[in-house]
Amino acid sequence: MTPYRIFPLDQNGRIFAPPIVVTCVSDHSALMLARSRLSSRQEAEVWIGERRVGRVHGDEDGASDDRYCLSPSEA
């Protein structure tokens, strides 16, 4: 499992808070977990090391693939 950083973005697309660090088995799992942790109007970028995995928008239904991820307290 690999550590990913989820950076919350403001309305201008700029990082406005420290990252949430999670450990996931894949890029897809990290993106889905990030999406599930945002409200429907929020955005975030997911990074692994120096590589940006992607940008996600909040998920209204809260669906997640977090069974393949660990939060910092579980890692």
Sequence and secondary structure as in RCSB ss.txt:
>XXXX:A:sequence
MTPYRIFPLDQNGRIFAPPIVVTCVSDHSALMLARSRLSSRQEAEVWIGERRVGRVHGDEDGASDDRYCLSPSEA
>XXXX:A:secstr
 EEEEEEEE TTS B S  EEEEESSHHHHHHHHHHTS TT EEEEEETTEEEEEEE  SS    GGGEE TTT 
